[in-house]
């Protein structure tokens, strides 16, 4: 699923600004969610987990990929543009 999402997002709008992806999965998430999440993070190379359900992304395309993945698993997901202040 991860690679399909990434392929679908090729050629879409992107930038190199920081974004935060916050997601809330209902119940206990599938192990496949985490495997696919790590595939996206490893493939893109610009994302890191901040907290259990918060991921900092170095590009909009990575944030959109994680957003789409989490939604596919039934999560409520938000993307915020982020600027490190201190």
Secondary structure, DSSP 8 states (H G I E B T S, - for coil): -HHHHHHHHTTS----S-EEEEEE-SSS--HHHHHHHHHHHHHH--EEEEETTEEEESSHHHHHHHHHHHHHTT-EEEEEE-----
